[in-house]
Amino acid sequence: MRGRLASAKAVLAAIALAALLSAPALAESGAETYKAHCSACHGAKGAGDTMLGRNLKLRSLGSSEVQDQSDDQLIAITGKGKNKMPRYDNKLSKEQIREVVKYIRSLKQ
């Protein structure tokens, strides 16, 4: 019994350590996901300054118009799409979409 308890504690400690060490990686994953899936239209810094972004007349993701929306609104737009923006809930996980929204928050002007 004591051996199992010690093993369980070791596993829990390993899980806790892994969670602490992966926190910075999660924040970075939003930037990486953004770069891979969003930057072609929205631009590297979210300004919409790509050829596609200019043609679609995209607003800057750092603008107050975007930043004033709730996380839930941005998650819904990213997941379900809006106007000419395609949906991404079939390409990205819910966690990836949440991380992209966190990254979008970092673009605030």
Buried (B, 14 or more C-beta within 10 A) or exposed (E): EEEEEEEEEEEEEEEEEEEEEEEEEBEEBBBBBBEEBBBEBBBEEBBBEBEEBEEBEBBBBBBEEBBEBEEEEBBBBBBEBEEEBEEBBEEBEEEBBBBBBBBBBEBEE
